[in-house]
Amino acid sequence: MAMQSDQSATQAMPGNTTTFEDAVRIRRSIRGFLDKPAAENVIREVLEDAQHAPSNCNTQPWNVHIVRGERLKQLSQLLHAKNDAGEFTPDYSFDVNDFYGEYRERNNALGKAYYEAMNVMREDKEARHRAGAMNYSFFNAPHAAFLFMPSFGDDVRVAGDMGMYGQTFLLSLAARNLGGIPQTALGFFAGTIREFLGIPDELKLLFGISFGYPDENAPGNRVRMDRVPLETSVTFHS
Ligand SMILES: Cc1cc2nc3c(=O)[nH]c(=O)nc-3n(C[C@H](O)[C@H](O)[C@H](O)COP(=O)(O)O)c2cc1C
């Protein structure tokens, strides 16, 4: 995937919200954060924005847990240990081998861009493991949001609702000069995270979002994924 310029990123001023168009284009997945927590009132504003996400039949199914400080450090250590031991406790299955054709190609492009950014050689398994494990350091973010959800039927619709919530959350961060990254990798340890946070078994975890102020110099933030042309994704009928 090609690199693209990011001129709009400089337009967002701290404390101000940007236009919708800017926020959508400024947002990208952040894989490196400054050691600078966001103010609690700003986090509350982001959560208030996300609360406006639409949901199937108005169920508003999101049960969100925000973790920071010592608790986040403890959870990071626990997740690294579980990841190294291969003790996965996901609520939902996930296999990249399910991707085919163009979808597989796009996933491969992401892997290539990330490992290049991290200066990891393809055949260096140990270095790849370490780069992947950055997910469990929350990419050094000072905050993480865990988006738990109740289970209804096959969970497809509630998962869609969680996606809507997640994107509203991410756009609100972008509009405030903050950044975040949704992480399926956190969902691989749903059981561990649920137990650590004391969350009832009936709530499931699809993904979490690490967030904070982007560290523009972090290697992980060299990744820029472009998009296929509109005509590839959209068909007009009349
Ligand atoms: C639901 C969801 C889960 C994701 N999980 C991860 C993850 O576990 N680790 C990661 O590095 N990126 C993860 N991503 C980020 C994607 O790789 C990213 O959105 C995609 O490559 C497009 O790049 P952009 O977000 O910078 O536009 C996830 C994105 C979504 C929407």
The ligand as a Gaussian input file, in Angstrom:
#p B3LYP/6-31G(d) Opt

LIG

0 1
 C      -12.181000      -4.241000      14.574000
 C      -10.735000      -3.940000      14.256000
 C       -9.742000      -4.668000      14.869000
 C       -8.386000      -4.388000      14.612000
 N       -7.422000      -5.098000      15.282000
 C       -6.116000      -4.733000      15.163000
 C       -5.123000      -5.364000      15.976000
 O       -5.394000      -6.260000      16.768000
 N       -3.842000      -4.934000      15.857000
 C       -3.483000      -3.946000      14.967000
 O       -2.285000      -3.591000      14.893000
 N       -4.406000      -3.326000      14.189000
 C       -5.719000      -3.678000      14.284000
 N       -6.686000      -3.026000      13.556000
 C       -6.311000      -1.876000      12.713000
 C       -6.355000      -2.208000      11.224000
 O       -5.176000      -2.887000      10.861000
 C       -6.489000      -0.886000      10.437000
 O       -7.719000      -0.297000      10.729000
 C       -6.376000      -1.065000       8.926000
 O       -5.109000      -1.585000       8.573000
 C       -6.580000       0.273000       8.201000
 O       -5.647000       1.223000       8.646000
 P       -6.064000       2.578000       9.355000
 O       -6.924000       2.246000      10.546000
 O       -4.758000       3.218000       9.754000
 O       -6.825000       3.397000       8.347000
 C       -8.036000      -3.345000      13.722000
 C       -9.064000      -2.626000      13.094000
 C      -10.387000      -2.918000      13.348000
 C      -11.468000      -2.116000      12.667000

